[in-house]
Every structure is written in C-alpha cells, then in structure tokens.
Amino acid sequence: MESSTGLGFVTVLAVSGSIAFVATHVHKCLLSQLVKKVETELKGSGRCQVKKKVRFADDVVEPSSNNEEYRRRRSRVSAQLC
C-alpha cells in the first residue's frame, strides 16, 4: 500500500515538473519573439523617411483676400461641365 502511494507521489512530481518545464520554455520563446518584434517596430524600416510636403494646385486653394473671384471661376467650371 505504501509503495503505491509513493509511486503516485513520484508520478505527480514528475508530471508537475514536466508541466513547469514546458511552461517555462514556452514563456521564454514567446518572450524572445515579443522582444524581437518590439525591437523591429522601434527601429522602423531602417532608413530615415523624409516627410513629403503637400502642394495644392492653384485652383484648389481659395484666395484669402477675395472669395468672389474664386466663386466666379468655380461657377464657370461647373457650368462647362453641365
């Protein structure tokens, strides 16, 4: 009777130790993958990206001084389209 209890105890220790070992290994692998992913995100693409300047066409920008000229020009363009 005592030998079966001892065998059960040894089995429980072996199984729980194996589970702890596998959990630790998986945790290390996932952690290293996460660290690599974060490093690549922080580095970016590796080259310095220059911000592009946006230039609007002349007919897109509304004149700040006189809006009537802009409206006349836009009404002519829309009348030609119809």
C-alpha positions as CSV (number, residue, x, y, z in Angstrom):
1,M,0.0,0.0,0.0
2,E,2.8,2.4,0.9
3,S,4.6,1.6,-2.4
4,S,1.6,2.6,-4.5
5,T,1.3,5.9,-2.5
6,G,5.0,6.6,-3.0
7,L,4.7,5.7,-6.7
8,G,1.7,8.1,-7.1
9,F,3.6,10.9,-5.3
10,V,6.6,10.4,-7.6
11,T,4.3,10.4,-10.7
12,V,2.6,13.7,-9.5
13,L,6.1,15.2,-9.0
14,A,7.3,14.1,-12.5
15,V,4.1,15.4,-14.3
16,S,4.1,18.7,-12.5
17,G,7.8,19.2,-13.1
18,S,7.3,18.4,-16.8
19,I,4.4,20.9,-17.0
20,A,6.5,23.6,-15.2
21,F,9.5,22.9,-17.6
22,V,7.3,23.1,-20.7
23,A,5.5,26.3,-19.4
24,T,8.9,28.0,-18.7
25,H,10.2,27.0,-22.2
26,V,7.1,28.3,-24.0
27,H,7.3,31.5,-21.9
28,K,10.9,32.1,-22.9
29,C,10.2,31.5,-26.6
30,L,7.2,33.8,-26.6
31,L,9.1,36.5,-24.7
32,S,12.0,36.4,-27.1
33,Q,9.7,36.7,-30.1
34,L,7.9,39.6,-28.5
35,V,11.2,41.4,-27.8
36,K,12.4,40.9,-31.4
37,K,9.1,42.2,-32.7
38,V,9.3,45.3,-30.4
39,E,12.9,46.0,-31.5
40,T,11.9,45.9,-35.2
41,E,9.0,48.2,-34.6
42,L,11.2,50.7,-32.7
43,K,13.9,50.6,-35.4
44,G,11.3,51.2,-38.2
45,S,12.3,50.5,-41.7
46,G,15.9,51.3,-41.0
47,R,16.2,54.4,-43.2
48,C,15.2,57.9,-42.4
49,Q,12.0,58.8,-44.1
50,V,11.6,62.4,-45.2
51,K,8.2,63.9,-44.8
52,K,6.7,64.9,-48.1
53,K,5.5,68.4,-48.5
54,V,2.0,68.8,-49.8
55,R,1.4,71.4,-52.6
56,F,-2.1,72.2,-53.7
57,A,-3.0,73.2,-57.2
58,D,-3.8,76.9,-57.8
59,D,-7.5,76.2,-58.5
60,V,-7.8,74.3,-55.2
61,V,-6.6,77.0,-52.9
62,E,-9.2,79.5,-52.1
63,P,-7.9,83.1,-52.3
64,S,-7.8,84.6,-48.8
65,S,-8.4,88.2,-49.9
66,N,-11.3,88.0,-52.4
67,N,-13.6,85.0,-52.5
68,E,-15.8,86.4,-55.3
69,E,-13.1,85.7,-57.9
70,Y,-12.8,82.1,-56.7
71,R,-16.6,81.6,-56.8
72,R,-16.8,83.1,-60.3
73,R,-14.1,80.8,-61.6
74,R,-15.7,77.7,-59.9
75,S,-19.1,78.6,-61.3
76,R,-17.7,78.8,-64.8
77,V,-16.0,75.4,-64.5
78,S,-19.2,73.8,-63.1
79,A,-21.3,75.4,-65.9
80,Q,-18.9,74.0,-68.6
81,L,-19.3,70.5,-67.1
82,C,-23.1,70.5,-67.4
